[in-house]
Amino acid sequence: MLPSQRGSRPIYDLELVQQLVGQGPLSHLVTSAARAGARACGFTAVDDIVEAVLALSPANFYKTMEAEKCRGRWQDVYHSEFHGVELYIKVQITSAGAAVVVQFKKR
């Protein structure tokens, strides 16, 4: 079943995403767009991005969408609040098994 047919369920298991992100730099990637978005929100360290992803809950899930730059890849979007900032966080897991924080920006 394609993610667009899945309704309101994420394609990736949030606990797995969080486990990968929490394991350190070899198990996750943060795109330059996510880093720039974090800086625009006033966050200065990748640790802030990691901490915000680790604070997500299933209730923060917003939607699953196809990747804009890589058709056929799917990404889960979460809306959350972290340190007083309303965030839009987009994540995926690569075919190699690494978590990627694709976007991290103000909502």
N, C-alpha and C positions, 0 to 999 in steps of 0.2 A: 504494500500500500504506500502510495506517495505521501510525503508529509502534508501536502496541501489537502489531502483527504482525511487527515488524522483528527480534524477538529481542533480542540483546544489543548492538545497534549504535545509536549516537547518531543523532538526526535531523539535527543540525547538524554541520558540519565543524569540529572543534576548532581547526584551524589558522586558519580564517576567523574564528571567535569571538575567538581570541587576537589576530589581526591587527587586528580592529576595536577591541578593548579597548585594545591598545597604541597606537592612533593618537591617543588623547586624548579629551577630554570631548565633542566633537561626534559621535564615532562610537560612543559607548557610554553607557549609563545604569546607575546603581546605585540600586536602589529604597531607600526609607526602611527597609524591613524588613531589607535586606542591610546597610545602614549601622548599624542598631541591633544586628544580630547581630555585626558586626565589633567594635563597641565592647564588647559583652559578652564577646568573646574576648580583649579587651585591645589590639585594634588601633585606632589613633586616626585614621588617614588613609585616604582613598580609595585612595591609592597602595598601601597594604597589600593591599587587595582586588584591585587591578589586578595587583600582583606575584604574588599567589596564583593568579589565573586564568592568568597567563602561565606559571606553573610546572606547570600541569596536563599530564598526558600521557594518551594514549588508554587506558593501563592503569588510570587513575583513574575511568574511566566506570563508573557504577553502573546507571542506568536512564533511560529516556525516559518521561515522564508527561504527561498532559493538564493544562493549567493549571487550578487550582482556581477562580480568579476569572473566567476568560475561556475558556469551553468552546470547543473547536475549535482552540485554540493549544496547541502542544507545547513542552515544556521538557526539557532534558537535565540530569541530576543526576550530579555527580562527588563522590567521596569522596577526600580527600587529607590530607596532613599539611603544615603550613606553620608554621615557627618553633615547632615543638613542640606545635602544636594540631591535633587531628584535626578536619577540616572537612567540612561538607556544603555544596556549592556548586551552585546551580541557575542555569542560563543559558538564554537563548533569543535568537533574532534576530528583530527586528520586520519587518513587511511593508515598512517604510521602509529596511531594511537596517542598522539599528543593533543592536549587541549589548546585551543587558540582563542584568545580574547580578541575578537575582530574589531569591535567598536566599544568605546567607553566614552560617553559624552552626556552633557546635560540634556534632559528631556524637555 
